[in-house]
């Protein structure tokens, strides 16, 4: 089988598997959230004269303990969900870098120069004689996505406007705000503005995966034509 055909089939399998993985984990988060909401609703319906609201040691009732437990569950839900979504951004980055690198290695025909830079910059130079990947509609989004990955990995999703060499990263993640499911929590300080990356729902993750899939599919088609 032609290597290019095999790569195309492998790509379809990988993206399908990734989307199912996102669905599976997000569905589990949704189930957990509904359970927490149910717990709060049940506690709210407990009458004032119920014995569990009687204050005991340390002036705290068993009801207070249950409320605190539910609040903790809700906090952990939010923290765990963001950590998971951050991890998916990193996994998507690895997936995309791996696929691009495979395409690049299979099309370094008669190219002896070792290009420096990111894997996307290397791909741009490698494919330039046949395909200009900067013309692909997904290219600018992917540049921003790669900077998002860097912000998550190197800054734990938080950056400040006065940090050195931060302007490019800041411009890129601001550009992602137009994508559904992605926001930046901004906090104004005396000398700077703090930005915290927040991925609000799975739509941003799936959109990112689709952009990568379309980019790789376009590259696959262009290379077949060349």
FIDOLO-535624 format. One line per field, with one value per residue: residue number from 1; x, y, z of N, C-alpha, C, CB in turn. Coordinates in Angstrom, 2 decimals. Atoms other than C-alpha are relative to their C-alpha. Last residue first. Glycine has a CB too. Layout:
! residues N
pos	(NUM  ...)
n.u	(X  ...)
n.v	(Y  ...)
n.w	(Z  ...)
ca.u	(X  ...)
ca.v	(Y  ...)
ca.w	(Z  ...)
c.u	(X  ...)
c.v	(Y  ...)
c.w	(Z  ...)
cb.u	(X  ...)
cb.v	(Y  ...)
cb.w	(Z  ...)
! end
This chain:
! residues 226
pos	(226  225  224  223  222  221  220  219  218  217  216  215  214  213  212  211  210  209  208  207  206  205  204  203  202  201  200  199  198  197  196  195  194  193  192  191  190  189  188  187  186  185  184  183  182  181  180  179  178  177  176  175  174  173  172  171  170  169  168  167  166  165  164  163  162  161  160  159  158  157  156  155  154  153  152  151  150  149  148  147  146  145  144  143  142  141  140  139  138  137  136  135  134  133  132  131  130  129  128  127  126  125  124  123  122  121  120  119  118  117  116  115  114  113  112  111  110  109  108  107  106  105  104  103  102  101  100  99  98  97  96  95  94  93  92  91  90  89  88  87  86  85  84  83  82  81  80  79  78  77  76  75  74  73  72  71  70  69  68  67  66  65  64  63  62  61  60  59  58  57  56  55  54  53  52  51  50  49  48  47  46  45  44  43  42  41  40  39  38  37  36  35  34  33  32  31  30  29  28  27  26  25  24  23  22  21  20  19  18  17  16  15  14  13  12  11  10  9  8  7  6  5  4  3  2  1)
n.u	(-1.33  0.07  0.38  -1.20  -0.94  0.53  0.03  -1.39  -0.36  0.69  -0.73  -1.32  0.17  0.40  -1.18  -0.95  0.49  -0.24  -1.44  -0.32  0.42  -0.88  -1.30  0.08  -0.72  0.70  1.31  0.70  1.11  0.69  0.09  0.92  -0.18  1.28  0.23  -0.99  -0.58  -0.85  -0.88  -0.06  -0.95  0.37  -1.12  0.04  -1.29  -0.55  0.93  0.43  1.13  1.23  0.82  0.66  1.12  1.10  0.55  0.78  1.21  0.89  0.46  0.96  1.32  0.24  -0.88  -1.04  -1.33  -0.34  0.18  -1.08  0.11  1.22  1.17  0.53  -1.07  -1.14  0.45  0.48  -1.18  -0.68  0.85  -0.38  -1.33  0.17  0.50  -1.08  -0.96  0.53  -0.11  -1.38  -0.17  0.85  1.11  1.22  0.48  0.96  -0.17  1.21  1.24  -0.08  0.11  1.04  -0.12  -1.17  0.22  0.93  -0.75  -0.92  0.83  0.32  1.04  1.28  0.17  0.65  0.73  -0.09  -1.10  -0.22  -1.17  -0.68  -1.28  -0.06  0.31  -1.06  -1.25  0.13  0.05  -1.37  -0.74  0.50  -0.39  -1.45  -0.24  0.58  -0.88  -1.27  0.27  0.09  -1.36  -0.74  0.41  -0.75  -1.39  0.04  0.22  -1.25  -0.98  0.44  -0.33  -1.45  -0.50  0.53  -0.86  -1.30  0.19  0.20  -1.31  -0.78  0.53  -0.43  -1.43  -0.12  0.44  -1.03  -1.11  0.44  -0.30  0.94  0.29  1.12  -0.57  -1.35  -0.66  -1.43  -0.33  -0.39  -1.37  -1.07  -0.57  0.09  -0.82  0.66  0.09  1.37  0.82  -0.33  0.52  1.46  0.35  -0.33  1.05  1.20  -0.26  0.05  1.42  0.61  -0.44  0.65  1.40  0.05  -0.21  1.26  0.94  -0.38  0.06  1.40  0.53  -0.64  0.71  1.31  -0.17  -0.29  1.24  0.89  -0.50  0.16  1.44  0.48  -0.40  0.89  1.35  0.05  0.00  1.34  0.90  -0.15  -0.74  0.85)
n.v	(-0.51  -0.69  1.00  0.80  -0.79  -0.17  1.32  0.30  -0.88  0.52  1.20  -0.42  -0.65  1.02  0.82  -0.84  -0.11  1.28  0.09  -0.94  0.65  1.15  -0.51  -0.49  0.87  1.21  0.12  0.72  0.83  0.76  1.42  0.76  1.45  0.71  0.91  -0.12  -1.34  -0.28  -1.17  -0.70  -1.11  -0.77  -0.45  -1.35  -0.48  0.91  0.39  1.40  0.03  -0.35  1.19  0.33  -0.94  0.53  1.27  -0.29  -0.71  0.97  0.93  -0.64  0.61  0.77  -0.16  1.03  -0.59  -0.85  -1.42  -0.89  -1.37  -0.67  0.58  -1.01  -0.79  0.81  1.02  -0.72  -0.51  1.15  0.38  -0.92  0.42  1.18  -0.44  -0.78  0.96  0.58  -1.00  -0.25  0.37  -0.82  0.81  -0.39  -1.25  0.30  -1.10  -0.49  0.59  0.20  -1.22  0.15  1.28  -0.06  -1.07  0.53  0.97  -0.77  -0.59  1.04  0.92  -0.60  -0.28  -1.25  0.23  -1.06  0.30  -1.19  -0.74  0.54  -0.70  -0.85  0.76  1.00  -0.68  -0.52  1.19  0.51  -0.88  0.19  1.33  -0.02  -0.80  0.67  1.17  -0.52  -0.39  1.23  0.55  -0.93  0.31  1.19  -0.40  -0.72  0.95  0.76  -0.85  -0.17  1.21  0.12  -1.08  0.20  1.00  -0.61  -0.94  0.79  0.56  -1.14  -0.28  1.10  -0.19  -1.15  0.46  0.89  -0.86  -0.64  0.99  1.12  0.42  -0.79  -1.12  -0.46  0.88  -0.29  -0.35  -1.41  -0.12  0.22  1.34  0.74  -0.61  -1.02  0.49  0.38  -1.22  -0.68  0.81  -0.11  -1.33  -0.04  0.76  -0.84  -1.09  0.59  0.23  -1.30  -0.45  0.86  -0.42  -1.26  0.34  0.59  -1.10  -0.69  0.90  0.26  -1.24  -0.17  0.90  -0.60  -1.16  0.49  0.62  -1.11  -0.73  0.84  0.12  -1.28  -0.07  0.90  -0.54  -1.13  0.55  0.55  -1.12  -0.59  -1.25  -1.21)
n.w	(0.40  1.28  1.02  0.29  0.79  1.36  0.64  0.33  1.10  1.19  0.44  0.47  1.31  0.97  0.28  0.73  1.38  0.67  0.20  1.08  1.25  0.23  0.40  1.38  0.93  0.39  -0.64  1.07  -0.46  1.05  -0.31  0.85  -0.07  0.06  1.12  1.06  0.06  -1.14  0.08  -1.28  -0.11  -1.18  -0.82  -0.58  -0.50  -1.01  -1.06  0.15  0.93  -0.71  -0.19  1.27  0.13  -0.82  0.53  1.21  -0.41  -0.63  1.04  0.91  -0.13  1.22  1.18  0.05  -0.15  1.15  -0.31  0.41  -0.53  0.46  -0.66  -0.92  -0.63  -0.45  -0.97  -1.18  -0.71  -0.62  -1.14  -1.07  -0.46  -0.84  -1.30  -0.59  -0.53  -1.24  -1.06  -0.40  -1.41  -0.88  -0.49  0.69  -0.62  -1.07  -0.94  -0.66  0.53  1.46  0.79  1.03  0.70  0.88  0.98  1.02  0.80  0.84  1.04  0.99  -0.43  -0.33  -1.43  -0.36  -1.25  -1.00  -0.91  -0.82  0.46  1.18  0.04  1.19  1.22  0.22  0.36  1.37  0.86  0.10  0.89  1.36  0.48  0.24  1.20  1.17  0.28  0.50  1.39  0.80  0.14  0.86  1.37  0.44  0.26  1.29  1.10  0.15  0.69  1.38  0.77  0.12  0.85  1.35  0.63  0.25  1.10  1.23  0.37  0.51  1.34  0.87  0.25  0.89  1.32  0.52  0.42  1.24  1.04  0.09  1.37  0.52  0.75  -0.36  -0.96  -0.12  -1.39  -0.03  0.51  -1.00  0.14  -1.25  -1.05  -0.83  -1.38  -0.33  -0.07  -1.25  -1.11  0.01  -0.49  -1.43  -0.69  -0.02  -0.96  -1.34  -0.31  -0.26  -1.32  -0.99  -0.03  -0.74  -1.41  -0.48  -0.24  -1.22  -1.15  -0.35  -0.56  -1.31  -0.91  -0.26  -0.86  -1.34  -0.49  -0.35  -1.17  -1.18  -0.27  -0.51  -1.41  -0.73  0.05  -0.93  -1.36  -0.21  -0.13  -1.33  0.04  0.00)
ca.u	(1.88  -1.75  -1.26  0.65  -2.24  -4.77  -2.71  -2.05  -5.76  -6.46  -3.80  -5.31  -8.84  -7.89  -6.03  -8.92  -11.33  -9.27  -9.27  -13.04  -13.47  -11.43  -13.22  -16.60  -15.67  -16.65  -15.40  -11.70  -10.28  -6.88  -5.95  -4.75  -3.16  -2.98  0.04  1.57  -1.17  -3.18  -6.10  -7.49  -8.60  -10.22  -9.60  -12.22  -12.51  -15.69  -16.73  -13.76  -13.52  -11.36  -8.66  -7.18  -6.44  -4.38  -2.27  -1.77  -0.68  1.78  3.33  3.48  5.08  8.78  9.31  6.28  4.45  1.12  0.90  0.40  -1.59  -2.33  0.23  2.96  5.28  2.89  -0.36  1.17  3.13  -0.02  -1.78  1.16  0.60  -3.11  -2.35  -0.22  -2.95  -5.57  -3.38  -2.93  -6.52  -7.43  -4.43  -2.35  0.49  0.78  2.36  2.61  5.07  8.41  7.28  6.69  9.95  10.01  6.46  7.03  10.09  8.08  5.32  7.83  9.13  12.44  15.54  15.68  18.22  19.19  19.65  16.39  16.43  12.93  12.01  8.45  8.04  9.84  7.52  4.32  5.46  6.46  3.05  1.32  3.50  3.16  -0.61  -0.98  1.41  -0.50  -3.80  -2.43  -1.34  -4.74  -6.33  -4.28  -5.60  -9.10  -8.41  -6.93  -9.93  -12.37  -10.41  -10.50  -14.21  -15.23  -12.95  -14.76  -18.18  -17.16  -15.79  -19.09  -20.97  -18.75  -19.24  -23.02  -22.89  -20.85  -23.25  -26.11  -24.22  -24.35  -21.49  -21.12  -17.70  -19.50  -23.23  -25.63  -28.97  -29.49  -29.41  -32.39  -34.73  -36.47  -35.25  -36.68  -34.33  -35.17  -31.91  -29.95  -31.74  -31.10  -27.40  -27.01  -28.83  -26.51  -23.49  -24.91  -25.62  -22.02  -20.64  -22.71  -21.52  -17.91  -18.42  -19.92  -16.89  -14.55  -16.32  -16.97  -13.31  -12.18  -14.67  -13.23  -9.70  -10.62  -12.23  -9.16  -6.81  -8.80  -9.14  -5.42  -4.46  -6.42  -4.63  -1.23  -1.83  -2.73  0.46  2.59  1.25  0.00)
ca.v	(17.28  16.13  13.52  16.10  18.53  15.92  14.85  18.47  19.22  16.16  17.23  20.72  19.34  16.92  19.63  22.06  19.30  18.49  22.16  22.39  19.28  20.76  24.12  22.41  20.45  23.25  26.22  26.07  28.74  30.31  32.78  36.25  38.72  42.40  44.41  47.01  47.72  44.57  44.00  40.47  38.85  35.41  34.31  32.30  29.30  27.28  28.91  30.24  34.05  33.98  32.11  35.36  36.39  33.20  34.23  37.87  36.82  34.25  36.78  39.47  37.29  37.90  39.13  39.14  42.46  41.25  38.43  34.73  31.85  28.49  26.55  28.88  26.50  23.70  25.68  28.77  26.56  24.66  27.95  28.98  25.85  26.69  30.19  28.78  26.21  28.92  30.75  27.62  26.37  28.17  26.63  29.29  28.94  25.30  26.35  23.04  21.58  23.42  24.71  21.25  21.07  24.77  24.78  21.42  22.79  25.80  23.49  21.32  24.44  25.99  24.79  23.15  20.45  20.89  17.66  17.63  15.08  13.92  15.00  13.87  10.89  12.64  15.63  13.58  11.68  14.94  16.45  13.43  13.46  17.22  16.98  14.12  15.73  19.05  17.22  15.53  18.89  20.45  17.32  17.80  21.34  19.93  17.37  19.98  22.22  19.41  18.42  21.96  22.51  19.12  19.60  22.81  21.17  18.21  20.56  22.47  19.17  18.17  21.55  21.16  17.66  18.93  21.78  19.25  17.23  20.38  22.67  24.66  23.08  19.93  19.70  22.02  20.45  20.53  16.71  16.65  18.15  21.25  23.51  21.25  19.44  20.58  22.46  19.30  17.34  20.10  20.32  16.54  16.56  19.30  17.21  14.14  16.19  17.44  13.92  12.72  15.68  14.90  11.31  12.50  14.75  11.77  9.57  12.31  13.40  9.80  9.34  12.42  11.09  7.69  9.28  11.52  8.53  6.33  9.03  9.82  6.16  6.00  9.06  7.82  4.49  6.28  8.34  5.27  3.51  0.00)
ca.w	(-6.47  -6.49  -3.78  -1.73  -1.97  -0.82  2.21  3.14  2.97  5.11  7.62  7.89  8.10  10.90  12.79  12.53  13.54  16.65  17.64  17.15  19.25  22.08  21.85  21.86  24.97  27.31  29.26  28.50  30.79  30.29  33.02  32.13  34.53  33.60  34.66  36.95  39.48  38.77  36.42  36.38  33.13  32.85  29.28  27.45  25.11  24.56  21.30  19.35  19.21  22.35  20.41  19.09  22.69  22.99  20.01  21.01  24.50  23.20  20.83  23.53  26.23  25.56  29.14  31.49  31.79  30.36  32.85  32.09  33.54  31.87  33.91  32.63  30.74  29.75  29.55  27.89  25.49  24.49  23.88  21.66  19.58  19.37  18.07  15.24  14.63  14.27  11.78  9.62  9.50  6.27  4.45  2.73  5.23  4.09  0.79  -1.05  -3.55  -3.19  0.25  1.74  3.70  4.61  6.01  7.69  9.50  10.64  11.88  13.75  15.47  14.42  12.61  9.20  8.48  4.83  2.86  0.94  -1.86  -0.97  2.53  1.94  4.24  7.10  6.81  6.75  9.85  11.56  10.80  12.34  15.46  15.99  15.59  18.08  20.56  20.35  20.74  23.86  25.29  24.62  26.10  29.29  29.69  29.32  32.07  34.38  33.75  34.61  37.71  39.10  38.40  39.81  42.81  43.71  43.32  45.47  48.12  48.16  48.54  51.48  53.13  52.76  54.28  57.24  57.77  57.84  60.47  62.55  63.48  66.70  67.33  68.47  67.81  66.03  65.21  61.45  61.24  63.58  60.92  62.26  59.44  56.73  54.26  50.73  50.26  51.08  48.36  45.80  46.71  46.32  42.98  41.74  42.75  40.97  37.85  37.85  38.17  35.21  33.13  34.03  32.92  29.65  29.15  29.60  27.05  24.50  24.53  24.03  21.19  19.47  19.84  18.40  15.34  14.88  15.04  12.67  10.03  10.27  9.86  6.62  5.25  6.40  4.63  1.39  1.60  2.26  -0.83  0.00)
c.u	(0.84  1.38  0.00  -0.31  1.23  0.98  -0.45  0.11  1.43  0.32  -0.64  0.77  1.33  -0.13  -0.30  1.25  0.94  -0.42  0.36  1.49  0.28  -0.33  0.96  1.34  -0.02  0.78  -0.76  -1.35  -0.69  -1.10  -0.82  0.06  -1.07  0.31  -1.44  -0.27  0.90  0.61  0.75  0.99  -0.11  1.07  -0.55  1.30  -0.16  1.33  0.66  -0.90  -0.54  -1.23  -1.33  -0.92  -0.80  -1.19  -1.15  -0.68  -0.90  -1.33  -0.99  -0.55  -0.98  -1.37  -0.39  0.86  1.13  1.41  0.52  -0.35  1.19  -0.18  -1.29  -1.24  -0.49  0.99  1.19  -0.43  -0.39  1.19  0.63  -0.84  0.51  1.35  -0.13  -0.40  1.22  1.02  -0.55  0.11  1.33  0.19  -0.82  -1.22  -1.28  -0.50  -1.04  0.36  -1.26  -1.30  0.14  -0.05  -0.97  0.15  1.14  -0.23  -0.87  0.83  0.85  -0.85  -0.29  -1.00  -1.37  -0.14  -0.59  -0.82  0.13  1.04  0.24  1.10  0.83  1.25  0.09  -0.23  1.10  1.31  -0.11  0.07  1.42  0.75  -0.42  0.46  1.48  0.34  -0.49  0.92  1.27  -0.26  -0.01  1.41  0.69  -0.39  0.78  1.36  0.05  -0.12  1.32  0.98  -0.37  0.37  1.50  0.56  -0.46  0.91  1.32  -0.11  -0.09  1.37  0.76  -0.45  0.54  1.46  0.10  -0.35  1.11  1.11  -0.40  0.48  -0.92  -0.32  -1.10  0.46  1.35  0.60  1.51  0.31  0.47  1.42  1.17  0.54  -0.01  0.90  -0.61  -0.17  -1.42  -0.86  0.27  -0.61  -1.52  -0.38  0.23  -1.15  -1.22  0.23  -0.17  -1.47  -0.66  0.35  -0.79  -1.44  -0.02  0.11  -1.34  -0.98  0.30  -0.11  -1.45  -0.53  0.55  -0.81  -1.35  0.12  0.19  -1.33  -0.96  0.40  -0.26  -1.47  -0.51  0.29  -0.99  -1.39  -0.10  -0.13  -1.43  -1.00  0.01  0.87)
c.v	(-1.05  0.40  0.64  -1.09  -0.81  0.76  0.14  -1.32  -0.26  0.84  -0.60  -1.20  0.43  0.61  -1.06  -0.80  0.85  0.07  -1.29  -0.08  0.89  -0.68  -1.15  0.53  0.49  -0.76  -1.26  -0.41  -0.63  -0.84  -0.70  -1.47  -0.68  -1.50  -0.52  -0.89  0.17  1.40  0.21  1.14  0.67  1.06  0.79  0.29  1.41  0.43  -0.99  -0.36  -1.41  -0.03  0.31  -1.20  -0.29  0.95  -0.51  -1.27  0.30  0.65  -1.00  -0.95  0.48  -0.70  -0.94  0.17  -1.04  0.59  0.83  1.43  0.83  1.42  0.76  -0.48  1.01  0.81  -0.75  -0.99  0.72  0.46  -1.17  -0.26  0.92  -0.47  -1.18  0.46  0.68  -0.93  -0.50  0.98  0.49  -0.28  0.83  -0.80  0.50  1.26  -0.16  1.14  0.65  -0.53  -0.22  1.17  -0.10  -1.29  0.04  1.03  -0.56  -0.91  0.86  0.56  -1.02  -1.04  0.64  0.13  1.33  -0.36  1.03  -0.34  1.30  0.96  -0.49  0.89  0.83  -0.78  -1.00  0.62  0.44  -1.22  -0.52  0.87  -0.20  -1.33  0.03  0.74  -0.74  -1.16  0.54  0.30  -1.27  -0.54  0.93  -0.39  -1.19  0.56  0.72  -1.01  -0.73  0.87  0.16  -1.18  -0.12  1.04  -0.29  -0.98  0.66  0.93  -0.79  -0.47  1.16  0.23  -1.05  0.23  1.13  -0.47  -0.82  0.91  0.55  -0.99  -1.21  -0.32  0.83  1.11  0.59  -0.83  0.16  0.47  1.46  0.19  -0.15  -1.43  -0.81  0.46  1.08  -0.52  -0.31  1.24  0.68  -0.75  0.17  1.35  0.05  -0.69  0.91  1.06  -0.60  -0.16  1.31  0.44  -0.81  0.49  1.25  -0.38  -0.52  1.12  0.74  -0.80  -0.19  1.25  0.10  -0.86  0.62  1.15  -0.46  -0.52  1.11  0.75  -0.80  -0.07  1.28  0.04  -0.85  0.62  1.12  -0.54  -0.46  1.13  0.65  1.25)
c.w	(-0.72  -0.51  -1.37  -1.03  -0.39  -0.89  -1.46  -0.75  -0.46  -1.22  -1.25  -0.57  -0.59  -1.39  -1.06  -0.38  -0.85  -1.46  -0.74  -0.34  -1.21  -1.33  -0.32  -0.50  -1.44  -1.07  -0.37  0.56  -1.21  0.63  -1.07  0.39  -0.85  0.00  0.01  -1.22  -1.22  -0.17  1.31  -0.10  1.38  0.21  1.18  0.72  0.54  0.57  0.96  1.18  -0.21  -0.90  0.68  0.15  -1.27  0.01  0.85  -0.53  -1.19  0.37  0.58  -1.05  -1.06  0.02  -1.13  -1.26  0.03  0.09  -1.16  0.38  -0.48  0.48  -0.34  0.75  1.03  0.83  0.59  1.08  1.29  0.82  0.74  1.26  1.11  0.56  0.97  1.41  0.59  0.63  1.32  1.18  0.58  1.50  0.99  0.47  -0.64  0.69  1.11  0.95  0.55  -0.63  -1.52  -0.98  -1.16  -0.82  -1.01  -1.10  -1.12  -0.89  -0.95  -1.13  -1.10  0.48  0.22  1.51  0.46  1.23  1.11  1.06  0.77  -0.45  -1.18  -0.03  -1.28  -1.29  -0.34  -0.47  -1.47  -0.90  -0.21  -1.00  -1.45  -0.59  -0.36  -1.29  -1.23  -0.40  -0.66  -1.48  -0.85  -0.25  -0.98  -1.42  -0.56  -0.36  -1.34  -1.14  -0.22  -0.78  -1.47  -0.89  -0.23  -0.96  -1.43  -0.75  -0.38  -1.22  -1.30  -0.46  -0.65  -1.44  -0.97  -0.38  -1.04  -1.42  -0.63  -0.54  -1.38  -1.07  0.01  -1.45  -0.69  -0.93  0.38  1.13  0.14  1.42  -0.03  -0.54  0.97  -0.09  1.30  1.16  0.89  1.42  0.46  0.19  1.33  1.18  0.09  0.60  1.51  0.75  0.11  1.08  1.39  0.39  0.39  1.42  1.03  0.13  0.88  1.47  0.51  0.32  1.30  1.30  0.45  0.68  1.42  0.96  0.36  0.99  1.45  0.54  0.43  1.27  1.27  0.36  0.64  1.50  0.79  0.05  1.04  1.43  0.26  0.23  1.38  0.00)
cb.u	(0.76  -0.87  -1.38  0.54  0.42  -1.34  -0.95  0.87  -0.16  -1.52  0.05  0.80  -0.94  -1.33  0.49  0.39  -1.43  -0.75  0.74  -0.39  -1.49  -0.13  0.59  -1.06  -0.59  -1.42  -0.82  0.83  -1.01  1.00  -0.62  0.35  -0.05  -0.85  0.99  1.35  0.79  1.11  -0.80  0.39  -0.25  -0.14  1.02  -1.20  1.07  0.15  -1.26  1.24  0.40  0.14  0.76  1.05  0.50  0.48  1.10  0.90  0.36  0.66  1.19  0.66  -0.56  1.11  1.46  -0.63  0.06  -1.00  0.72  0.27  -0.08  -1.16  0.20  -0.34  0.78  0.72  -0.97  -1.17  0.80  0.45  -1.44  -0.18  1.00  -0.67  -1.34  0.36  0.43  -1.32  -0.72  0.78  -0.11  -1.44  0.52  0.17  1.08  0.63  -0.14  -0.71  -0.03  1.13  1.03  -1.34  -0.23  1.26  -0.15  -1.34  0.52  0.92  -1.12  -0.73  -1.29  -0.56  1.14  -1.37  0.94  -0.47  1.31  -1.34  -0.15  -1.01  0.78  -1.24  -1.38  0.06  0.45  -1.13  -1.19  0.54  0.03  -1.49  -0.62  0.77  -0.53  -1.53  0.05  0.68  -1.12  -1.12  0.60  0.07  -1.54  -0.26  0.67  -1.04  -1.35  0.36  0.24  -1.40  -0.72  0.65  -0.31  -1.54  0.00  0.66  -1.04  -1.27  0.53  0.14  -1.51  -0.56  0.79  -0.60  -1.45  0.19  0.54  -1.31  -0.74  -1.42  1.31  0.31  1.01  0.99  0.16  0.24  -0.53  -1.11  0.09  -0.12  0.46  -1.43  -0.48  -1.32  1.41  -0.48  -0.03  1.48  0.63  -0.58  0.59  1.50  -0.02  -0.44  1.24  1.05  -0.63  0.13  1.53  0.39  -0.63  0.85  1.34  -0.36  -0.20  1.42  0.98  -0.72  0.10  1.54  0.09  -0.77  0.90  1.28  -0.41  -0.25  1.36  0.84  -0.72  0.24  1.53  0.15  -0.46  1.03  1.26  -0.31  0.05  1.41  -0.62  -0.95)
cb.v	(0.50  1.23  -0.61  -0.65  1.25  0.74  -0.95  -0.04  1.47  -0.03  -1.04  0.65  1.20  -0.65  -0.68  1.22  0.59  -1.13  0.06  1.46  -0.36  -1.02  0.89  1.10  -1.38  0.33  1.18  -1.26  0.83  -0.90  -0.23  0.18  -0.50  0.42  -1.19  -0.32  0.29  -1.08  1.26  -0.97  1.03  -0.92  0.87  0.14  -0.04  -1.36  -0.62  -0.97  0.61  1.38  -1.02  -0.27  1.47  -0.25  -1.06  0.61  1.28  -0.60  -0.74  1.17  0.28  -1.04  -0.25  -1.41  0.82  1.12  0.38  -0.11  -0.01  -0.79  -0.02  1.26  0.71  -0.61  -0.99  0.93  0.93  -1.02  -0.37  1.47  -0.03  -1.13  0.71  1.22  -0.96  -0.75  1.28  0.54  -1.51  -0.21  -1.31  -0.16  1.08  -0.92  1.39  -1.15  -1.48  -0.96  0.96  -0.14  -1.15  0.25  1.37  -0.40  -1.15  0.87  0.85  -1.17  0.76  0.74  0.93  0.09  -0.62  1.35  -0.09  0.49  0.32  -0.24  -0.19  0.87  -0.60  -0.97  0.92  1.05  -0.92  -0.34  1.43  0.31  -1.09  0.31  1.42  -0.11  -0.96  0.90  1.06  -0.89  -0.31  1.41  0.11  -1.19  0.53  1.13  -0.72  -0.73  1.28  0.62  -1.21  -0.16  1.35  0.05  -1.30  0.43  1.08  -0.88  -0.91  1.10  0.32  -1.34  -0.05  1.28  -0.51  -1.22  0.80  0.82  -1.34  0.50  -0.32  1.47  -0.52  -1.17  -1.43  1.52  -1.08  0.87  -0.60  -1.38  -0.26  -0.04  1.40  -0.56  -0.42  -1.05  0.70  0.39  -1.40  -0.53  1.08  -0.28  -1.47  0.34  0.82  -1.12  -0.92  0.90  0.15  -1.46  -0.15  1.06  -0.74  -1.23  0.82  0.57  -1.16  -0.75  1.15  0.08  -1.45  0.19  1.03  -0.83  -1.20  0.90  0.60  -1.27  -0.65  1.10  -0.09  -1.44  0.13  1.05  -0.83  -1.12  0.85  0.52  0.95  0.01)
cb.w	(1.22  0.12  0.30  1.29  0.77  0.04  0.77  1.28  0.41  0.24  1.12  1.15  0.12  0.42  1.28  0.85  -0.02  0.71  1.35  0.40  0.05  1.16  1.09  -0.10  0.06  -0.51  -0.35  -0.52  0.84  -0.79  1.41  -1.50  1.46  -1.27  0.07  0.55  1.28  0.15  -0.36  1.15  -1.12  1.27  -0.83  0.97  -1.11  -0.58  -0.60  -0.08  -1.34  0.61  0.81  -1.08  -0.01  1.44  -0.06  -1.10  0.73  1.25  -0.64  -0.68  1.37  -0.19  0.40  0.03  1.25  -0.12  1.32  -1.52  1.55  0.40  1.50  -0.76  -1.04  -1.19  -0.67  -0.36  -0.90  -1.07  -0.47  -0.45  -1.17  -0.79  -0.16  -0.90  -1.09  -0.26  -0.41  -1.17  0.17  -0.36  0.68  -1.50  -0.10  1.02  -0.71  0.77  0.32  -0.32  0.45  0.66  0.97  0.82  0.71  0.64  0.90  0.86  0.64  0.68  0.38  -1.20  0.52  -0.66  1.10  -0.59  -0.77  0.66  -1.47  -1.14  1.32  -0.08  0.11  1.18  1.14  -0.07  0.38  1.39  0.55  -0.05  0.89  1.30  0.20  0.16  1.21  1.06  -0.05  0.54  1.39  0.64  -0.15  0.95  1.29  0.05  0.17  1.31  0.80  -0.03  0.59  1.39  0.61  0.01  0.82  1.32  0.38  0.12  1.12  1.07  0.07  0.51  1.32  0.66  0.07  0.93  1.20  0.24  0.30  -0.33  -0.77  0.14  -1.03  -0.04  -0.57  0.24  0.98  -0.59  -1.41  0.58  -1.47  0.46  0.27  0.56  0.53  -0.97  -1.35  0.01  -0.01  -1.31  -0.92  0.22  -0.49  -1.43  -0.43  0.13  -1.04  -1.23  0.03  -0.21  -1.38  -0.69  0.18  -0.84  -1.28  -0.12  -0.18  -1.14  -1.03  -0.14  -0.50  -1.31  -0.68  0.00  -0.91  -1.22  -0.31  -0.14  -1.19  -1.03  0.13  -0.54  -1.43  -0.39  0.25  -1.03  -1.26  0.18  -1.04  1.23)
! end
